[in-house]
Each structure stands twice: as structure tokens, then as C-alpha cells.
């Protein structure tokens, strides 16, 4: 398995969503395209990248080409990255990522859980990852966000308003699952962003870029994933 090709394939939210759609079923490119506000050729290019990484295979059925998730390869990938398609325990799904991250970035992985618990959330989402980036005492991401006029207090208020939560914190030792989208960003998006940016070590700046990429594309994760 070409690990770099896999990370680059998983770095794109649209491709991660395609993998989820193919989980347990075969679909034609046209059927996949119906789930996105992009053209069929764009979806076809995404499928080519996924096939090149070995994550997806295809077969011809009558006049259609059907695509399916390669379960064997995905099993190897999830061992490397941490599970992408299911809920997880409280431990961040970073796989081997944390070992290649700065201390500030590792703190972000830990703090996103704390931020979710602090506002009584039931799952750790990408908005908690943003709060974790803002709550650090230093770091590239915090500097960029602060200069852009984004404050921790305001971001926290908006997170509670849009996604729910309370001012009553949970027990800090409570087990809390990760939302699918947040898991995907941590497991694949951040590492893929580091590779694309030419960074050998993940810092808070890379984390922020991966998060912004997810938000820009509007990936919401699979139905029922929370």
C-alpha cells in the first residue's frame, strides 16, 4: 500500500464522503454524483484518485461501471489511521499521527475533547477542534484566527447556538464519541494536508488548514453518524 497516496486521497472531504457512500454497497459514478453539488467529471476524477490509492475498485455490469470500497485495503488503512467509518471512544483517532505532531498540536487533540465536555456536548465535532485551536496559549492557528478577529468566547457562543450544548459541563472523565467528520479530519485530512503542504511534522497551522478545507467543502459526514 502506498501510504502517501492513501493520505493524499483521504485529505479531500469529498473523497472521504465517497468512501462512506460506498461502504457496504456498489454504486455507479452517476449515483455517487447525485450526493454532491459538483459535476459528474469532477466525481469521476475523485474516483480515479481513490482507485489509484487502492481504496476503491470497479467492475463493469452491463452498460455501467460500478464502484465499491476495497474492504481489505480499508482494513489496513484503518489500522494505520484509526477507524474512519464508526464512532470511537474518547481517545482521539489519530493513529500514528500524534507522534509526528508538535507538542502544541498534540495538545489540540486532547483539548478538543475537553472543549466538548465543557459545554455538555454529546459528541466531539469539528467545532470543538476549532475551539481547541483557539484555546491554546500560542501557536500558528491561534495567531491567524485572532488576527482575523475570531475570539474563543465568540466561537464558543456560536458553537453552542448552532450545534447545541449547555453551560453545564460533563464529567471530564466521561467517555464521549467523535463525530464522523471530526474523525475524518483528524485521521486523514490533517495528515494529507501536511503532505500537500510539504510539512514533515503536523503543527496547529496544518490542523487549521485541514479544518478550513473541510468547512469550505461543506462535508457533513454520513447519515446517522452524528
Backbone as numpy.savetxt, mean C-alpha at the origin, in Angstrom:
# Nx Ny Nz CAx CAy CAz Cx Cy Cz
12.78 -15.78 -9.09 11.93 -14.58 -9.09 12.80 -13.34 -9.09
12.50 -12.41 -9.99 13.20 -11.13 -10.06 12.58 -10.19 -9.02
13.23 -10.09 -7.86 12.66 -9.33 -6.75 12.46 -7.88 -7.12
13.42 -7.28 -7.84 13.30 -5.87 -8.21 12.11 -5.66 -9.14
11.91 -6.57 -10.10 10.76 -6.45 -11.01 9.45 -6.56 -10.24
9.43 -7.43 -9.22 8.23 -7.60 -8.41 7.93 -6.32 -7.64
8.95 -5.75 -7.00 8.75 -4.52 -6.23 8.27 -3.38 -7.13
8.86 -3.28 -8.31 8.45 -2.22 -9.23 7.01 -2.43 -9.69
6.63 -3.68 -9.91 5.26 -3.96 -10.31 4.28 -3.60 -9.20
4.65 -3.92 -7.97 3.76 -3.66 -6.83 3.76 -2.20 -6.41
4.70 -1.42 -6.93 4.77 0.00 -6.54 3.58 0.80 -7.04
2.90 0.29 -8.06 1.78 1.01 -8.65 0.46 0.55 -8.05
-0.35 1.46 -7.49 -1.63 1.08 -6.87 -2.60 0.40 -7.83
-2.59 0.83 -9.09 -3.48 0.20 -10.06 -3.13 -1.26 -10.25
-1.85 -1.56 -10.32 -1.45 -2.96 -10.49 -1.77 -3.79 -9.24
-1.65 -3.19 -8.08 -2.01 -3.92 -6.86 -3.51 -4.22 -6.85
-4.31 -3.28 -7.33 -5.75 -3.49 -7.41 -6.08 -4.59 -8.41
-5.35 -4.64 -9.52 -5.56 -5.69 -10.51 -5.29 -7.06 -9.90
-4.22 -7.16 -9.12 -3.91 -8.43 -8.47 -5.04 -8.87 -7.56
-5.61 -7.92 -6.83 -6.72 -8.26 -5.95 -7.93 -8.74 -6.74
-8.21 -8.08 -7.87 -9.34 -8.47 -8.71 -9.16 -9.89 -9.25
-7.91 -10.26 -9.51 -7.62 -11.58 -10.08 -7.51 -12.67 -9.02
-7.61 -12.28 -7.77 -7.50 -13.26 -6.70 -8.68 -14.23 -6.74
-8.41 -15.47 -7.07 -9.45 -16.49 -7.05 -10.28 -16.59 -8.32
-9.98 -15.78 -9.35 -10.77 -15.86 -10.58 -9.97 -15.38 -11.77
-10.43 -15.75 -12.95 -9.82 -15.30 -14.20 -10.68 -14.18 -14.79
-10.02 -13.21 -15.38 -10.74 -12.10 -16.01 -10.05 -11.70 -17.31
-10.84 -11.24 -18.25 -10.30 -10.68 -19.48 -9.89 -9.24 -19.22
-9.03 -8.70 -20.09 -8.55 -7.33 -19.90 -9.71 -6.33 -19.88
-10.71 -6.56 -20.73 -11.85 -5.66 -20.77 -12.62 -5.66 -19.46
-12.76 -6.83 -18.85 -13.45 -6.92 -17.57 -12.68 -6.20 -16.48
-11.37 -6.31 -16.53 -10.52 -5.63 -15.55 -10.63 -4.12 -15.73
-10.63 -3.68 -16.99 -10.67 -2.24 -17.28 -11.93 -1.58 -16.76
-13.02 -2.33 -16.62 -14.27 -1.76 -16.13 -14.16 -1.24 -14.70
-13.17 -1.70 -13.98 -12.99 -1.30 -12.58 -12.15 -0.03 -12.43
-11.68 0.51 -13.56 -10.79 1.67 -13.50 -11.25 2.75 -14.47
-10.91 3.98 -14.13 -11.22 5.10 -15.02 -10.01 5.37 -15.91
-9.54 4.34 -16.55 -8.41 4.45 -17.48 -8.78 3.67 -18.74
-8.02 3.88 -19.78 -8.31 3.22 -21.05 -7.89 1.75 -21.02
-8.47 0.99 -21.93 -8.10 -0.42 -22.05 -6.61 -0.60 -22.33
-6.00 0.19 -23.25 -4.56 0.04 -23.48 -3.73 0.26 -22.22
-4.16 1.18 -21.34 -3.44 1.42 -20.10 -3.48 0.19 -19.21
-4.66 -0.42 -19.10 -4.79 -1.65 -18.32 -3.93 -2.75 -18.93
-3.91 -2.80 -20.25 -3.10 -3.81 -20.94 -1.62 -3.65 -20.61
-1.16 -2.40 -20.53 0.25 -2.16 -20.18 0.53 -2.60 -18.74
-0.41 -2.34 -17.85 -0.24 -2.78 -16.47 -0.16 -4.31 -16.40
-0.99 -4.96 -17.18 -0.97 -6.43 -17.20 0.35 -6.95 -17.74
0.91 -6.26 -18.71 2.22 -6.67 -19.26 3.30 -6.58 -18.20
3.26 -5.53 -17.39 4.23 -5.38 -16.31 4.08 -6.51 -15.30
2.83 -6.82 -14.95 2.57 -7.88 -13.98 3.01 -9.24 -14.52
2.79 -9.46 -15.82 3.23 -10.71 -16.44 4.75 -10.78 -16.46
5.39 -9.65 -16.77 6.85 -9.62 -16.80 7.47 -9.92 -15.44
6.75 -9.55 -14.38 7.24 -9.82 -13.02 6.88 -11.22 -12.56
6.11 -11.93 -13.38 5.72 -13.29 -13.01 4.54 -13.37 -12.07
3.87 -12.25 -11.83 2.76 -12.24 -10.88 1.45 -12.68 -11.52
1.36 -12.54 -12.83 0.14 -12.86 -13.56 0.49 -13.72 -14.76
-0.37 -14.67 -15.06 -0.22 -15.47 -16.27 -1.51 -15.36 -17.09
-1.47 -15.84 -18.32 -2.65 -15.72 -19.18 -2.83 -16.98 -20.01
-4.05 -17.16 -20.49 -4.35 -18.26 -21.40 -5.46 -17.81 -22.34
-5.48 -18.38 -23.55 -6.52 -18.01 -24.52 -7.71 -18.94 -24.37
-8.87 -18.33 -24.32 -10.13 -19.08 -24.26 -11.05 -18.53 -25.32
-11.26 -19.32 -26.39 -12.06 -18.86 -27.52 -11.43 -17.58 -28.07
-12.16 -16.47 -28.07 -11.64 -15.23 -28.62 -11.03 -14.32 -27.55
-11.04 -14.76 -26.32 -10.54 -13.93 -25.23 -9.22 -14.44 -24.67
-8.47 -13.51 -24.12 -7.28 -13.87 -23.34 -7.64 -13.63 -21.88
-7.58 -14.67 -21.09 -7.94 -14.58 -19.69 -6.67 -14.49 -18.83
-6.73 -13.61 -17.85 -5.60 -13.40 -16.96 -5.92 -13.96 -15.58
-4.90 -14.47 -14.93 -5.10 -15.01 -13.59 -3.86 -14.75 -12.74
-4.09 -14.71 -11.45 -3.00 -14.52 -10.50 -2.20 -15.81 -10.40
-0.88 -15.69 -10.44 -0.04 -16.87 -10.26 0.12 -17.10 -8.76
-0.65 -18.05 -8.23 -0.70 -18.27 -6.78 0.64 -18.72 -6.21
1.37 -19.51 -6.98 2.66 -20.00 -6.48 3.66 -18.87 -6.33
3.71 -17.99 -7.34 4.62 -16.85 -7.26 4.18 -15.90 -6.15
2.87 -15.67 -6.03 2.38 -14.78 -5.00 2.68 -15.31 -3.61
2.69 -16.63 -3.46 3.03 -17.21 -2.16 4.47 -16.86 -1.80
5.35 -16.91 -2.80 6.75 -16.53 -2.57 6.86 -15.05 -2.26
6.08 -14.24 -2.98 6.12 -12.79 -2.77 5.64 -12.43 -1.37
4.57 -13.04 -0.91 4.05 -12.70 0.41 5.01 -13.12 1.51
5.79 -14.18 1.26 6.83 -14.53 2.23 7.87 -13.42 2.32
8.14 -12.79 1.19 9.15 -11.74 1.13 8.63 -10.41 1.66
7.39 -10.10 1.35 6.85 -8.78 1.65 5.94 -8.72 2.86
5.37 -9.85 3.25 4.28 -9.81 4.20 2.98 -9.87 3.40
1.94 -10.42 3.96 0.70 -10.64 3.23 0.09 -9.33 2.75
-0.35 -9.32 1.47 -0.98 -8.14 0.89 -2.51 -8.27 0.89
-3.00 -9.47 0.67 -4.42 -9.61 0.41 -5.29 -9.96 1.59
-4.75 -10.03 2.80 -5.58 -10.37 3.94 -5.27 -9.42 5.09
-6.14 -9.39 6.09 -5.88 -8.54 7.23 -4.74 -9.11 8.04
-4.07 -8.25 8.77 -2.90 -8.68 9.53 -3.07 -8.33 10.99
-2.22 -8.91 11.81 -2.20 -8.52 13.20 -1.55 -7.15 13.31
-1.28 -6.74 14.53 -0.81 -5.39 14.76 0.58 -5.14 14.20
1.37 -6.17 14.04 2.72 -5.99 13.52 2.66 -5.42 12.11
3.37 -4.33 11.81 3.34 -3.75 10.46 3.79 -4.77 9.42
3.11 -4.86 8.26 3.44 -5.84 7.24 4.64 -5.41 6.40
5.77 -5.21 7.04 6.91 -4.66 6.32 7.83 -5.72 5.74
7.65 -7.00 6.10 8.55 -8.02 5.61 9.98 -7.68 6.02
10.88 -7.63 5.04 12.27 -7.28 5.32 12.54 -5.79 5.20
11.46 -5.02 4.97 11.62 -3.60 4.68 12.24 -2.83 5.82
11.80 -3.09 7.06 12.27 -2.28 8.19 13.78 -2.34 8.34
14.39 -3.45 7.97 15.84 -3.56 8.08 16.57 -2.65 7.12
15.90 -2.18 6.06 16.50 -1.32 5.06 15.97 0.11 5.17
15.45 0.46 6.35 14.87 1.78 6.56 15.67 2.55 7.60
15.59 3.87 7.52 16.24 4.70 8.54 15.48 4.55 9.86
16.09 4.97 10.94 15.43 4.89 12.23 14.15 5.71 12.25
14.18 6.87 11.58 12.98 7.71 11.51 11.86 6.99 10.77
12.20 6.30 9.69 11.19 5.58 8.92 10.64 4.40 9.71
11.50 3.71 10.45 11.03 2.61 11.29 10.07 3.13 12.36
10.36 4.31 12.90 9.46 4.91 13.89 8.09 5.19 13.28
8.08 5.59 12.00 6.80 5.86 11.34 5.95 4.60 11.29
6.58 3.45 10.96 5.83 2.19 10.92 5.20 1.88 12.27
5.91 2.17 13.34 5.38 1.91 14.68 4.31 2.93 15.06
4.57 4.20 14.71 3.65 5.25 15.16 2.31 5.22 14.44
2.26 4.69 13.22 0.97 4.66 12.53 -0.02 3.78 13.29
0.46 2.75 13.95 -0.41 1.93 14.79 -0.86 2.74 16.00
0.06 3.45 16.61 -0.26 4.25 17.79 -1.28 5.33 17.44
-1.12 5.96 16.28 -2.05 7.01 15.89 -3.45 6.46 15.69
-3.55 5.26 15.12 -4.87 4.63 14.94 -5.51 4.33 16.30
-4.72 3.80 17.21 -5.23 3.48 18.54 -5.61 4.75 19.30
-4.84 5.81 19.11 -5.08 7.06 19.85 -6.42 7.71 19.52
-6.92 7.47 18.30 -8.20 8.08 17.94 -9.32 7.04 17.87
-9.08 5.89 18.46 -10.13 4.89 18.56 -10.52 4.25 17.25
-9.60 4.20 16.28 -9.91 3.59 14.98 -9.92 2.07 15.11
-10.64 1.44 14.20 -10.74 -0.02 14.22 -9.70 -0.68 13.33
-9.13 0.08 12.40 -8.10 -0.43 11.49 -7.05 0.65 11.26
-5.86 0.23 10.90 -4.79 1.17 10.58 -4.88 1.48 9.09
-5.08 2.76 8.75 -5.22 3.15 7.35 -4.10 4.05 6.89
-4.14 4.44 5.63 -3.10 5.31 5.09 -3.13 6.68 5.76
-4.30 7.11 6.24 -4.37 8.40 6.93 -3.61 8.36 8.26
-3.53 7.18 8.87 -2.73 7.05 10.08 -1.24 7.06 9.76
-0.91 6.56 8.55 0.48 6.64 8.10 0.87 8.10 7.91
-0.04 8.91 7.37 0.21 10.34 7.21 0.40 11.01 8.58
-0.46 10.67 9.53 -0.34 11.24 10.87 1.00 10.86 11.50
1.44 9.64 11.24 2.73 9.19 11.78 3.88 9.99 11.18
3.79 10.31 9.89 4.81 11.12 9.25 4.85 12.52 9.83
3.68 13.04 10.20 3.59 14.40 10.75 3.97 14.47 12.22
3.81 13.37 12.93 4.04 13.41 14.38 5.51 13.28 14.76
6.35 12.93 13.81 7.77 12.81 14.12 8.40 14.16 14.43
9.45 14.13 15.23 10.12 15.36 15.60 10.95 15.93 14.45
11.34 15.05 13.54 12.15 15.49 12.40 11.95 14.51 11.26
12.57 14.81 10.13 12.43 13.94 8.97 12.03 14.73 7.75
12.42 14.22 6.58 12.13 14.90 5.33 10.63 15.09 5.12
9.86 14.04 5.37 8.42 14.11 5.14 7.77 15.18 6.01
8.12 15.22 7.27 7.52 16.22 8.16 7.88 17.64 7.71
9.12 17.82 7.29 9.55 19.14 6.82 8.75 19.58 5.60
8.60 18.66 4.64 7.86 18.98 3.41 6.40 19.28 3.72
5.77 18.45 4.54 4.36 18.64 4.86 4.13 19.93 5.64
5.02 20.22 6.58 4.88 21.44 7.38 5.02 22.68 6.51
6.00 22.66 5.60 6.19 23.80 4.70 5.02 23.97 3.75
4.30 22.87 3.50 3.12 22.94 2.63 1.88 23.37 3.41
2.06 23.63 4.70 0.94 24.11 5.50 0.09 23.02 6.11
0.58 21.78 6.12 -0.18 20.67 6.69 0.28 20.45 8.13
-0.62 20.65 9.07 -0.28 20.47 10.48 -0.82 19.14 10.99
-0.17 18.61 12.01 -0.62 17.35 12.59 -2.04 17.50 13.16
-2.28 18.60 13.87 -3.58 18.80 14.52 -4.71 18.84 13.49
-4.50 19.59 12.41 -5.54 19.70 11.38 -5.73 18.37 10.66
-4.64 17.68 10.36 -4.74 16.40 9.68 -5.49 15.39 10.55
-5.28 15.44 11.84 -5.94 14.53 12.77 -7.45 14.80 12.79
-7.82 16.08 12.81 -9.23 16.45 12.80 -9.92 15.95 11.53
-9.25 16.15 10.40 -9.82 15.73 9.11 -9.94 14.21 9.06
-8.92 13.51 9.57 -8.94 12.05 9.56 -10.13 11.51 10.34
-10.39 12.10 11.49 -11.52 11.66 12.31 -12.84 11.97 11.60
-12.92 13.15 11.00 -14.16 13.56 10.31 -14.46 12.66 9.11
-13.44 12.37 8.31 -13.65 11.63 7.07 -13.73 10.11 7.27
-12.91 9.60 8.19 -12.77 8.15 8.29 -13.28 7.57 9.62
-13.72 8.43 10.51 -14.23 7.93 11.77 -13.15 7.83 12.83
-13.59 7.56 14.03 -12.68 7.52 15.15 -13.26 8.38 16.26
-12.64 8.36 17.37 -13.13 9.13 18.51 -11.95 9.77 19.21
-12.26 10.59 20.17 -11.21 11.18 20.99 -10.84 10.26 22.15
-11.53 9.10 22.20 -11.27 8.15 23.27 -10.31 7.08 22.77
-9.08 7.05 23.24 -8.10 6.10 22.71 -8.37 4.67 23.14
-7.92 3.73 22.32 -7.97 2.31 22.66 -6.79 1.98 23.56
-6.87 0.82 24.15 -5.74 0.26 24.88 -4.55 0.17 23.90
-3.42 0.71 24.28 -2.25 0.76 23.38 -1.74 -0.63 23.02
-2.11 -1.65 23.78 -1.63 -3.00 23.48 -2.67 -3.83 22.73
-3.77 -3.18 22.36 -4.82 -3.88 21.63 -4.34 -4.28 20.24
-4.73 -5.45 19.78 -4.41 -5.87 18.43 -5.35 -5.18 17.46
-4.82 -4.60 16.42 -5.64 -3.87 15.45 -5.15 -4.20 14.03
-6.05 -4.56 13.13 -5.63 -4.95 11.78 -5.32 -3.74 10.90
-4.63 -4.01 9.80 -4.33 -2.98 8.80 -5.34 -3.04 7.68
-5.75 -1.88 7.19 -6.56 -1.83 5.98 -5.72 -2.34 4.81
-6.41 -2.88 3.80 -5.71 -3.45 2.65 -4.81 -2.42 1.98
-5.33 -1.20 1.79 -4.56 -0.18 1.08 -3.30 0.19 1.84
-3.42 0.31 3.15 -2.25 0.66 3.96 -1.22 -0.46 3.90
-1.68 -1.70 3.95 -0.76 -2.83 3.85 -0.04 -2.83 2.51
-0.80 -2.52 1.45 -0.21 -2.51 0.11 0.86 -1.43 -0.02
0.60 -0.25 0.56 1.59 0.84 0.52 2.85 0.42 1.25
2.68 -0.13 2.45 3.84 -0.51 3.26 4.58 -1.68 2.64
3.83 -2.69 2.17 4.46 -3.90 1.67 5.12 -3.73 0.31
4.47 -3.02 -0.60 5.00 -2.90 -1.95 5.30 -1.50 -2.41
4.41 -0.56 -2.08 4.53 0.80 -2.60 5.78 1.51 -2.16
6.11 1.40 -0.88 7.27 2.11 -0.36 8.56 1.54 -0.94
8.70 0.22 -0.95 9.91 -0.38 -1.51 10.03 -0.08 -3.00
8.91 -0.17 -3.70 8.94 0.14 -5.13 9.31 1.59 -5.38
8.83 2.50 -4.55 9.17 3.91 -4.68 10.66 4.13 -4.44
11.21 3.40 -3.49 12.65 3.52 -3.21 13.47 3.08 -4.43
13.05 1.99 -5.04 13.76 1.48 -6.21 13.68 2.49 -7.36
12.47 3.03 -7.60 12.29 3.99 -8.69 13.10 5.26 -8.45
13.22 5.66 -7.18 13.92 6.89 -6.84 15.43 6.69 -6.70
15.87 5.44 -6.76 17.29 5.15 -6.64 17.81 5.20 -5.22
16.94 5.02 -4.23 17.35 5.04 -2.83 17.60 3.61 -2.34
18.75 3.40 -1.75 19.06 2.08 -1.19 18.39 1.88 0.16
18.14 2.97 0.87 17.53 2.90 2.19 16.24 3.72 2.18
15.19 3.18 2.78 13.91 3.88 2.85 13.94 4.93 3.96
13.61 6.16 3.60 13.47 7.23 4.57 12.05 7.76 4.58
11.78 8.76 5.39 10.42 9.29 5.46 10.01 9.98 4.16
10.97 10.50 3.42 10.65 11.11 2.13 10.10 10.09 1.16
10.70 8.90 1.12 10.22 7.83 0.26 8.83 7.37 0.71
8.64 7.28 2.02 7.33 6.91 2.54 6.26 7.89 2.09
6.58 9.18 2.15 5.63 10.21 1.75 5.33 10.11 0.26
6.34 9.89 -0.57 6.12 9.77 -2.01 5.20 8.59 -2.33
5.41 7.47 -1.66 4.56 6.30 -1.88 3.12 6.58 -1.46
2.97 7.28 -0.35 1.64 7.62 0.14 0.93 8.58 -0.82
1.64 9.59 -1.31 1.06 10.54 -2.25 0.67 9.86 -3.55
1.48 8.90 -3.98 1.19 8.16 -5.20 -0.12 7.40 -5.04
-0.32 6.81 -3.86 -1.55 6.06 -3.59 -2.76 6.99 -3.60
-2.62 8.14 -2.96 -3.73 9.09 -2.89 -4.08 9.64 -4.26
-3.05 9.95 -5.05 -3.27 10.51 -6.39 -4.05 9.56 -7.28
-3.76 8.28 -7.14 -4.43 7.30 -8.00 -5.78 6.86 -7.43
-6.03 7.23 -6.18 -7.34 6.95 -5.61 -7.62 5.49 -5.40
-6.60 4.68 -5.10 -6.82 3.26 -4.86 -7.50 3.07 -3.52
-8.59 2.34 -3.49 -9.35 2.16 -2.25 -9.28 0.75 -1.72
-8.61 -0.15 -2.45 -8.52 -1.52 -1.96 -9.71 -2.34 -2.39
-9.69 -3.64 -2.10 -10.73 -4.54 -2.55 -12.00 -4.38 -1.75
-13.14 -4.73 -2.31 -14.40 -4.62 -1.58 -14.35 -5.46 -0.33
-14.85 -4.90 0.76 -14.93 -5.63 2.01 -13.65 -5.72 2.77
-12.58 -5.09 2.26 -11.30 -5.19 2.95 -11.20 -4.19 4.08
-12.09 -3.21 4.10 -12.06 -2.24 5.18 -11.13 -1.09 4.87
